Amino acid sequence: FPVEKVVQLDRYDGFIDPAGKWDRFGAPAMASATVTGPARVRPGAAASFDVRVTTAGRPYPVRDIESVKFLLFDARGEVALTGDATAVRDGQWRINLTAAQTGRLPVGTARLEAVVISRLVSISAVAAIEVVVRR
């Protein structure tokens, strides 16, 4: 009986979870993204853009990302194309636009936005790049 308000706790060796199991929830793994690629795109020519995804300055593991999606807005501000980026390695994803896809873009300034959806936090990261479409 804890009459003197003293309790003795013993370690239970049969417990299956490691002591540091919940440490990853100490700070949220907020994603940060940047998009790089060509400043100019010629209609009818393929183009590739890289999306760099980090958390606290380190590459964001691919296994912790649900998806990286992109939206391509044409010079009129209308959504011309949407799709999914492809994982290259931890912290790097690639958006590949085919010649047929760029061939449908009107001349002017387009905007490519990448949206990173994490499995660990409910706040998405968004990054964008402006690209001049000219013949």
Secondary structure, 3 states (H helix, E strand, C coil): CCCCCCCCCCCCCCCCCCCCCCHHHCCCCCCEEEEECCCEECCCCCEEEEEEEEECCEECCHHHEEEEEEEEECCCCCEEEEEECEEEECCEEEEEECHHHHHCCCCEEEEEEEEEEECCCCCCEEEEEEEEECC
